[in-house]
Amino acid sequence: KAKKLEPAVGYISEHYTEPLSNDGLASLCGISTVYFRKLFTEVYGISPMQYISELKIKKAKEMLKSDFGSITDIALTLGFQSIYDFSRDFKKRTGLSPKAFAESE
């Protein structure tokens, strides 16, 4: 089952900073959108969009620890529409604001 999702997962890892859709990812795998979402959730335990969001937050944590640049630079680099969207998503997933996370270690 995971093999069927490999085209989408590979694409996500290369293009996570771009706008992605379930429809586009499903077509990469040659399956319907409904089946793609069901299969993805079955294999990975989260929806494709949650997977992308988790990947972005993981990359954000690395960037915050590496002095990549400002929080705004990180948000824009990762493809968030605004610093506010980034901060809200980051805090929802980590319990800390990006600034608090950067200062915590």
C-alpha positions in Angstrom: 0.0 0.0 0.0 2.8 2.4 0.9 4.4 1.7 -2.5 1.3 3.1 -4.3 1.8 6.4 -2.3 5.5 6.7 -3.1 5.1 9.2 -6.0 3.1 11.5 -3.8 5.3 11.2 -0.7 8.4 11.9 -2.9 6.7 14.9 -4.5 5.7 16.2 -1.1 9.3 16.0 0.3 10.6 18.0 -2.7 7.7 20.5 -3.0 6.3 21.0 0.5 6.9 24.7 0.3 4.5 25.0 -2.7 0.7 24.8 -2.6 -0.3 21.1 -2.8 -3.7 19.5 -3.2 -5.1 16.1 -2.6 -6.3 16.1 -6.2 -2.8 16.7 -7.6 -1.1 14.2 -5.3 -3.7 11.6 -6.1 -3.1 12.0 -9.8 0.6 11.5 -9.3 -0.3 8.1 -7.8 -2.9 7.3 -10.6 -5.7 6.9 -8.1 -8.9 8.8 -7.2 -8.7 11.6 -4.6 -11.1 9.8 -2.3 -9.0 6.6 -2.4 -5.8 8.5 -2.1 -6.9 10.3 1.1 -8.2 7.0 2.6 -5.1 5.1 1.7 -2.7 7.8 2.9 -4.5 8.1 6.3 -4.4 4.3 6.6 -0.7 4.0 5.9 0.6 7.2 7.7 -2.1 7.7 10.4 -2.8 11.3 9.4 -4.3 13.0 6.3 -2.1 14.1 3.5 -2.6 17.8 4.4 -1.7 17.1 8.1 1.4 15.2 6.8 2.5 18.3 4.8 1.8 20.6 7.8 3.9 18.3 10.1 6.7 18.3 7.6 6.7 22.1 7.5 6.7 22.4 11.3 9.6 19.9 11.5 11.6 22.0 9.0 10.6 25.2 10.8 12.0 23.7 14.1 15.3 23.0 12.3 15.4 26.5 10.8 14.6 28.2 14.1 17.5 26.3 15.7 20.0 27.0 12.9 19.7 30.8 12.8 18.3 30.6 9.3 16.9 34.1 9.5 13.9 35.9 10.9 10.6 34.1 11.7 9.1 36.0 8.8 11.8 34.6 6.5 11.2 31.1 7.7 7.4 31.4 7.3 7.8 32.7 3.7 10.4 30.1 2.8 8.2 27.3 4.0 5.3 28.5 1.9 3.0 30.0 4.5 0.8 32.8 3.3 1.7 35.0 6.3 3.7 35.1 9.5 0.3 34.9 11.3 -0.6 31.6 9.6 2.8 30.2 10.4 2.8 31.3 14.0 -0.8 29.9 14.6 0.0 26.6 13.0 3.4 26.3 14.8 1.8 27.0 18.2 -1.1 24.6 17.5 1.3 21.8 16.8 4.1 22.5 19.3 2.4 24.4 22.1 5.0 27.2 21.7 5.2 30.3 19.5 8.1 30.2 17.0 9.9 32.9 19.1 9.5 30.9 22.3 10.7 27.7 20.6 13.8 29.5 19.3 14.6 30.9 22.7 14.0 27.6 24.5 17.2 25.9 23.5 
